Structures are given as C-alpha cells and as structure tokens.
C-alpha cells in the first residue's frame, strides 16, 4: 500500500514542481521572456480564482465529503489507473488474477481499518497519528468529543450520539463495506466474464450543458452488444429508475446485504476477513467455483483439519444451528449467525471447547467465496 501511495505523492510533487517552476520569474530570461511569465502568472491567478469560486479545490479534501474523497482516491488508484496493468499483455488471465488477488487483500485491509469502530484505545491512537499529519483536524467540531468517547461507534444499533457517529464516519473511506463492495463487485463481474466493464464510481453525476444524470456504479457492455447499468447496493431504486428512464439502459441492483462476503461477527463486532484459501482460488481464474460455501475441514489445503478445528485460522467462520443429538452444538453460538470460529472457541467453557474441537464440525466450520446476487440473468 505504501508503494502505491508513494507513487501517488510523486505525481503530486511532479505537478507541484511544474507550477512552482513556471511561477518563479527567475526561471525566465527577463525581460526578453516577460510575455511567457505574464501569460503564466495571469492565467494561474485566474484559474485559481475561478475554481475557488466554484469551489473545485474543496472537492479534493473537505470534512463533509471526506469519506467519499478517500474512497474515490483508492478507487482511482485501482480502477482509474491501476486496472490498466491487467491489459499490459493481451488476454493474459494471469494478470487479471493478480489484480483480483490484490483487491481481495485490500478488502482485508479495509476491514482492519474498521476495528477502530469498537476499539476506542486504537481509535485514539489513530486520531493522534492523524493530527500529527493533518493538525487542522484537531480543530474540527466533534474531534475532542470523539477522543473522549470510549464506547463502540459506527455500529448498527450503537448508542453513540448521531452527530458524533456521522463525524466518525468521515474519518474512514466509505465505512460499513461501502467501498469494498464496490471493488468486490468489479472483480465478481470480471471473474464471471459478464462483459466489458466500465467503472463509473468516480462519476457521481454525468453532465450535459442543461441537465445531468446520476449513473450506476458500472456499465457492462455484453458480448452480444447490449448495455446494462449495475448499481452496487439496494435502496437506490429511484436513482436507478431515473437513469434507465433517461437513457433506456436497463439497470440491475447487486445485493450486498446477503453477499456473505462481509459478515460482522456478533461476538466481537469485527468483520470476518477473506481467508487465504479463498483468495488463492478466487484469484486463479482457471479454477471453477461450483459453490460459494467453503467447507474448511474438507476443502482447505493450507491448514489440516486438526489445525482448523483448534482455531489456527483467524478467518474461519462458524455458523450452526443447535442439533438435539449433537452435544457439541449445545451452546449459545449455535443460533445460525456467522461468528469468528476463534470467538466461539474463546467464549465457551473449556469442556464445550474440547467437544467442538473434537467434533471437527464440517457443517458449522466454513467460509465463503465472493458472490453477489442480482446478476443471474447476465450469467
């Protein structure tokens, strides 16, 4: 991640050097070159005046839209520039596989960022690090109140004051899966070869002189020469409907709620990440995914069944209903919800833990491949 950001900084430094050089009259052979210097100076000032009045520069960083700007920046790195790398050799599926693998690992990074929703000590350390780089954030309304708040924030049903929760939301890039679902939807469409993908994530509005469109997240150009809009996430039916009415382009909605890609463990309230077995197989486009559910005990080739059953893998999920005849399921975590398997083992009695480990429950111990419903007709 640091390499990507360092290269982005280099691009900014390059543009800054251009501007600094041509803004300095010492770099002109005055008075002979005074015309060039005057042209640059006049247009630089007028450029700044026009865009400040809009204001354009405010769209690059501001408190109100910060979570969107941070997400846009990550999407620009991956889908604005980075995706060109997968076409550096024509029809090279290996490059596309590497891109898919990188996105899956990035999703795990984004999930780790969100641990500060429940870990107030880590949250405050992050806030200290943030103001060390951007001191002006310390002066923002609610900053000190957030530092003093010791409870979980940003969770469904949390008791954090609404204004404080909204402020916290602006410190991370599109929290609660908003960003990673958009990225995962891209690689889901790519891996399933549903067509040519045109990302519109960086274009929240498309303008003509007298009107605008609010586009979906993606356009897909199918092999049979049809065009579809793809909107990631439900509750945007009016927006999608308006786009379809104005363009005659049908739009499908991708269901993120039931994707199983981002399960939040009810015990620790942290997201359950994507395991190495899933990443390795999903990024290998030669592997056919027959079932989105992975039976960790039987399928995993990274850990042995014994290692999985004792909770070595930190990504393993546990989801089980209580079975009358199976004693190892008689505990509070056999309620059908998806938990970290490690959380289950750490929170039951020692006797029950030993029963669960010994059972090597191939029904309850699982994980999932990325999957999104809503695009079945395209497949």
C-alpha positions as CSV (number, residue, x, y, z in Angstrom):
1,X,0.0,0.0,0.0
2,X,2.8,2.4,0.8
3,X,4.3,1.9,-2.7
4,X,1.1,2.9,-4.3
5,X,0.7,6.0,-2.1
6,X,4.3,7.0,-2.6
7,X,3.9,6.9,-6.4
8,X,0.7,9.0,-6.0
9,X,2.7,11.5,-3.9
10,X,5.3,11.6,-6.6
11,X,2.7,12.6,-9.2
12,X,1.5,15.4,-6.9
13,X,5.1,16.5,-6.4
14,X,5.7,16.5,-10.1
15,X,2.7,18.8,-10.8
16,X,3.7,21.0,-7.8
17,X,7.2,21.3,-9.3
18,X,5.8,22.3,-12.7
19,X,3.7,25.0,-11.1
20,X,6.5,26.2,-8.8
21,X,9.0,26.4,-11.6
22,X,6.8,28.4,-14.0
23,X,5.6,30.7,-11.2
24,X,9.1,31.8,-10.4
25,X,10.3,34.7,-12.6
26,X,13.9,33.7,-12.0
27,X,13.3,30.8,-14.4
28,X,12.6,33.2,-17.3
29,X,15.1,35.2,-19.3
30,X,13.6,38.6,-18.3
31,X,12.9,41.0,-19.8
32,X,13.0,39.0,-23.1
33,X,10.7,36.3,-21.8
34,X,8.4,38.6,-19.8
35,X,5.5,37.6,-22.1
36,X,5.6,34.0,-21.1
37,X,5.9,34.8,-17.5
38,X,3.0,37.2,-17.7
39,X,0.9,34.7,-19.5
40,X,1.5,32.0,-16.9
41,X,1.0,34.3,-13.9
42,X,-2.2,35.9,-15.3
43,X,-3.8,32.5,-16.2
44,X,-2.6,30.9,-12.9
45,X,-4.3,33.6,-10.9
46,X,-7.5,33.5,-13.0
47,X,-7.5,29.7,-12.9
48,X,-7.3,29.7,-9.1
49,X,-10.0,32.5,-8.8
50,X,-12.5,30.6,-11.0
51,X,-12.0,27.2,-9.3
52,X,-12.0,28.7,-5.8
53,X,-15.3,30.4,-6.6
54,X,-16.9,27.1,-7.7
55,X,-15.2,25.7,-5.4
56,X,-13.3,22.9,-7.2
57,X,-10.4,22.6,-4.8
58,X,-12.7,21.9,-2.0
59,X,-13.7,18.6,-3.7
60,X,-10.1,17.3,-3.2
61,X,-10.3,17.3,0.6
62,X,-13.0,18.6,3.0
63,X,-14.6,17.4,6.2
64,X,-18.1,17.0,4.9
65,X,-17.3,14.6,2.0
66,X,-14.1,13.2,3.3
67,X,-15.2,9.5,3.4
68,X,-16.2,9.8,-0.2
69,X,-13.0,11.5,-1.2
70,X,-10.8,8.9,0.5
71,X,-12.8,6.1,-1.2
72,X,-12.5,7.9,-4.6
73,X,-8.8,8.1,-4.2
74,X,-8.5,4.3,-3.5
75,X,-10.8,3.6,-6.5
76,X,-8.8,6.0,-8.7
77,X,-5.6,4.0,-7.8
78,X,-7.2,0.7,-8.6
79,X,-9.9,1.4,-11.2
80,X,-8.8,4.8,-12.6
81,X,-5.2,3.9,-13.2
82,X,-4.2,0.5,-11.7
83,X,-6.5,-1.6,-13.8
84,X,-4.5,-0.6,-16.9
85,X,-1.9,-3.1,-15.7
86,X,-4.1,-6.1,-16.4
87,X,-4.1,-5.2,-20.1
88,X,-0.4,-4.8,-20.5
89,X,-0.4,-8.2,-22.2
90,X,-3.4,-9.1,-24.3
91,X,-5.7,-11.8,-23.0
92,X,-3.3,-12.5,-20.1
93,X,-5.6,-14.0,-17.5
94,X,-2.7,-14.3,-15.0
95,X,-2.6,-10.5,-14.8
96,X,-6.3,-10.3,-14.1
97,X,-5.8,-13.0,-11.4
98,X,-3.2,-10.9,-9.8
99,X,-5.5,-7.9,-9.9
100,X,-8.3,-9.9,-8.3
101,X,-5.9,-11.2,-5.6
102,X,-4.7,-7.6,-4.8
103,X,-8.3,-6.4,-4.4
104,X,-9.2,-9.3,-2.0
105,X,-6.2,-8.4,0.2
106,X,-7.2,-4.8,0.1
107,X,-10.6,-5.7,1.4
108,X,-9.0,-7.3,4.4
109,X,-7.0,-4.1,5.0
110,X,-10.3,-2.0,4.8
111,X,-11.9,-4.4,7.3
112,X,-8.9,-3.9,9.6
113,X,-9.3,-0.1,9.4
114,X,-12.8,-0.6,10.8
115,X,-11.7,-2.2,14.0
116,X,-11.5,1.3,15.4
117,X,-15.3,1.3,15.5
118,X,-15.1,-0.9,18.6
119,X,-11.6,-0.4,19.9
120,X,-11.5,3.0,21.5
121,X,-7.9,2.8,22.5
122,X,-6.8,2.0,18.9
123,X,-9.2,4.7,17.7
124,X,-7.5,7.3,19.8
125,X,-4.0,6.2,18.7
126,X,-5.2,6.6,15.1
127,X,-6.6,10.1,15.9
128,X,-3.3,11.1,17.4
129,X,-1.5,9.8,14.3
130,X,-3.9,11.7,12.1
131,X,-3.5,15.1,13.6
132,X,0.3,14.6,13.6
133,X,0.0,14.6,9.8
134,X,-3.0,16.9,9.5
135,X,-3.1,19.2,12.5
136,X,-6.2,21.1,11.3
137,X,-8.4,18.1,12.0
138,X,-7.9,18.7,15.7
139,X,-9.9,21.9,15.4
140,X,-12.9,20.2,13.8
141,X,-16.2,20.1,15.7
142,X,-16.7,16.8,17.5
143,X,-13.0,15.8,17.3
144,X,-12.4,16.2,21.1
145,X,-15.7,14.6,21.8
146,X,-14.8,11.6,19.7
147,X,-11.5,11.3,21.6
148,X,-13.3,11.3,24.9
149,X,-15.9,8.7,23.7
150,X,-14.9,5.3,25.0
151,X,-17.7,3.1,23.5
152,X,-18.2,1.5,20.2
153,X,-19.3,3.9,17.4
154,X,-20.3,3.3,13.8
155,X,-22.1,0.0,14.5
156,X,-25.8,-0.7,13.7
157,X,-27.7,0.0,16.9
158,X,-24.9,1.6,18.7
159,X,-25.8,4.3,21.3
160,X,-23.3,6.9,20.1
161,X,-24.8,10.4,19.6
162,X,-25.9,10.8,16.0
163,X,-23.6,13.8,15.2
164,X,-20.6,12.0,16.7
165,X,-21.4,8.9,14.6
166,X,-21.6,11.0,11.5
167,X,-18.3,12.7,12.2
168,X,-16.6,9.3,12.9
169,X,-17.9,8.1,9.5
170,X,-15.9,10.8,7.8
171,X,-12.6,9.6,9.1
172,X,-12.5,6.4,7.1
173,X,-13.1,5.7,3.4
174,X,-16.8,4.7,3.0
175,X,-17.3,2.6,6.1
176,X,-19.5,-0.5,6.6
177,X,-18.5,-2.2,3.4
178,X,-19.4,0.6,1.0
179,X,-16.0,0.8,-0.6
180,X,-15.1,-2.9,-0.6
181,X,-18.4,-4.0,-2.0
182,X,-17.8,-1.7,-5.0
183,X,-14.4,-3.2,-5.5
184,X,-15.6,-6.7,-5.0
185,X,-18.4,-6.3,-7.4
186,X,-15.9,-5.2,-10.0
187,X,-13.8,-8.4,-9.7
188,X,-17.0,-10.5,-9.4
189,X,-18.2,-9.2,-12.8
190,X,-14.6,-9.6,-14.2
191,X,-14.2,-13.2,-13.0
192,X,-17.6,-14.3,-14.2
193,X,-16.8,-12.7,-17.6
194,X,-20.2,-10.9,-17.8
195,X,-18.9,-8.4,-20.4
196,X,-16.7,-5.4,-20.7
197,X,-16.8,-3.3,-17.5
198,X,-16.9,0.5,-17.5
199,X,-16.5,1.8,-13.9
200,X,-18.4,5.0,-13.1
201,X,-17.5,5.0,-9.4
202,X,-15.6,8.3,-9.8
203,X,-18.6,10.0,-11.6
204,X,-21.4,10.6,-9.2
205,X,-23.0,12.8,-11.8
206,X,-22.7,13.0,-15.6
207,X,-23.4,16.4,-17.1
208,X,-24.7,17.9,-20.3
209,X,-25.0,21.6,-20.6
210,X,-28.6,21.8,-19.3
211,X,-29.1,18.5,-17.4
212,X,-27.3,15.7,-15.5
213,X,-27.6,12.0,-15.0
214,X,-26.8,10.1,-11.8
215,X,-25.3,7.0,-13.2
216,X,-25.0,3.5,-11.7
217,X,-21.7,2.3,-10.4
218,X,-20.8,0.3,-13.6
219,X,-21.9,-0.1,-17.1
220,X,-21.5,-3.6,-18.7
221,X,-21.1,-4.0,-22.4
222,X,-22.1,-7.6,-23.1
223,X,-20.6,-9.8,-25.8
224,X,-24.0,-9.6,-27.7
225,X,-23.7,-5.8,-27.8
226,X,-26.1,-4.9,-25.1
227,X,-25.6,-2.3,-22.3
228,X,-26.6,-2.7,-18.7
229,X,-26.1,-0.5,-15.7
230,X,-25.0,-2.1,-12.4
231,X,-25.8,-0.5,-9.1
232,X,-24.0,-1.9,-6.1
233,X,-26.3,-2.0,-3.0
234,X,-30.0,-1.8,-2.6
235,X,-32.2,1.2,-1.7
236,X,-31.2,3.1,-4.8
237,X,-34.2,2.1,-6.9
238,X,-35.4,5.6,-7.6
239,X,-31.9,6.7,-8.7
240,X,-31.5,3.7,-10.9
241,X,-35.0,4.1,-12.3
242,X,-34.4,7.7,-13.3
243,X,-31.2,6.7,-15.1
244,X,-33.0,4.0,-17.0
245,X,-35.8,6.3,-18.0
246,X,-33.5,8.9,-19.3
247,X,-31.1,6.6,-21.2
248,X,-33.2,3.4,-21.9
249,X,-30.3,1.5,-20.4
250,X,-31.7,-1.2,-18.0
251,X,-30.1,-1.2,-14.6
252,X,-29.6,-4.2,-12.2
253,X,-29.1,-3.9,-8.5
254,X,-26.4,-6.0,-6.7
255,X,-27.4,-7.3,-3.3
256,X,-24.6,-6.6,-0.8
257,X,-26.5,-7.4,2.4
258,X,-26.7,-11.1,1.7
259,X,-23.4,-11.4,-0.1
260,X,-21.7,-13.4,2.8
261,X,-18.5,-11.6,1.8
262,X,-18.7,-9.2,4.7
263,X,-20.1,-10.9,7.9
264,X,-19.7,-9.0,11.1
265,X,-19.1,-11.3,14.0
266,X,-21.9,-10.8,16.6
267,X,-19.4,-11.6,19.4
268,X,-16.5,-9.2,18.7
269,X,-18.3,-7.0,16.2
270,X,-15.4,-7.1,13.9
271,X,-15.7,-8.0,10.2
272,X,-14.7,-11.6,9.3
273,X,-12.0,-11.3,6.6
274,X,-11.4,-13.3,3.4
275,X,-9.2,-16.3,4.0
276,X,-6.0,-17.2,2.0
277,X,-7.7,-20.4,0.6
278,X,-10.5,-18.2,-0.9
279,X,-8.1,-15.6,-2.1
280,X,-5.8,-18.1,-3.8
281,X,-8.6,-19.9,-5.5
282,X,-10.8,-17.0,-6.5
283,X,-7.8,-15.1,-8.0
284,X,-7.0,-18.2,-10.1
285,X,-9.4,-17.7,-12.9
286,X,-8.8,-21.2,-14.2
287,X,-10.5,-22.6,-11.0
288,X,-14.2,-23.2,-11.4
289,X,-16.2,-22.1,-8.4
290,X,-19.0,-24.6,-8.0
291,X,-20.3,-23.5,-4.6
292,X,-19.8,-20.2,-2.8
293,X,-19.6,-22.0,0.5
294,X,-16.2,-23.5,1.5
295,X,-16.2,-26.5,3.9
296,X,-13.0,-25.6,5.7
297,X,-12.4,-29.1,7.2
298,X,-12.7,-30.9,3.9
299,X,-11.7,-28.2,1.3
300,X,-8.8,-26.2,2.8
301,X,-5.3,-27.1,1.6
302,X,-3.5,-24.6,3.8
303,X,-4.3,-26.0,7.2
304,X,-5.0,-29.6,8.3
305,X,-8.4,-30.5,9.7
306,X,-6.8,-30.7,13.1
307,X,-5.3,-27.2,12.8
308,X,-8.6,-25.8,11.6
309,X,-10.6,-27.4,14.4
310,X,-8.4,-25.9,17.1
311,X,-8.8,-22.4,15.6
312,X,-5.5,-21.8,13.9
313,X,-7.0,-19.9,11.0
314,X,-8.2,-16.4,12.1
315,X,-10.6,-16.2,9.1
316,X,-12.7,-19.3,9.7
317,X,-16.4,-18.7,10.3
318,X,-18.7,-20.6,12.5
319,X,-22.4,-20.8,11.7
320,X,-24.5,-23.6,13.2
321,X,-28.0,-24.4,14.4
322,X,-28.4,-26.5,17.5
323,X,-28.9,-30.2,16.8
324,X,-30.5,-32.2,19.6
325,X,-28.4,-35.3,19.0
326,X,-25.1,-33.4,18.7
327,X,-23.8,-32.3,22.1
328,X,-21.1,-30.1,20.7
329,X,-23.8,-27.7,19.2
330,X,-25.4,-27.1,22.6
331,X,-24.2,-23.6,23.3
332,X,-25.2,-20.0,22.8
333,X,-23.4,-19.6,19.5
334,X,-25.5,-22.3,17.7
335,X,-28.0,-19.7,16.5
336,X,-27.4,-19.6,12.8
337,X,-25.4,-16.4,12.8
338,X,-21.9,-16.1,11.4
339,X,-19.2,-15.8,14.1
340,X,-15.4,-15.9,14.0
341,X,-14.7,-19.5,14.9
342,X,-12.0,-18.3,17.2
343,X,-14.5,-16.2,19.1
344,X,-16.7,-19.2,19.6
345,X,-13.8,-21.3,21.0
346,X,-12.7,-18.4,23.2
347,X,-16.1,-17.8,24.8
348,X,-17.4,-21.3,25.6
349,X,-16.5,-23.4,28.6
350,X,-13.3,-25.5,28.4
351,X,-15.4,-28.6,28.2
352,X,-17.6,-27.3,25.4
353,X,-14.5,-26.1,23.6
354,X,-13.0,-29.5,23.7
355,X,-16.3,-31.0,22.4
356,X,-16.3,-28.6,19.5
357,X,-12.7,-29.2,18.6
358,X,-13.1,-33.0,18.8
359,X,-16.2,-32.9,16.5
360,X,-14.4,-31.2,13.6
361,X,-17.8,-29.9,12.6
362,X,-17.8,-29.8,8.8
363,X,-21.3,-28.2,8.8
364,X,-20.6,-25.4,11.2
365,X,-17.0,-24.5,10.3
366,X,-17.0,-22.7,6.9
367,X,-16.2,-19.6,4.9
368,X,-17.4,-18.2,1.5
369,X,-16.2,-17.1,-1.9
370,X,-17.3,-13.6,-3.0
371,X,-20.8,-13.8,-4.5
372,X,-23.4,-11.2,-5.4
373,X,-27.0,-11.9,-6.4
374,X,-28.8,-9.7,-8.9
375,X,-26.8,-10.5,-12.0
376,X,-28.1,-14.1,-12.6
377,X,-29.7,-13.1,-15.9
378,X,-26.5,-11.8,-17.2
379,X,-24.7,-15.0,-16.4
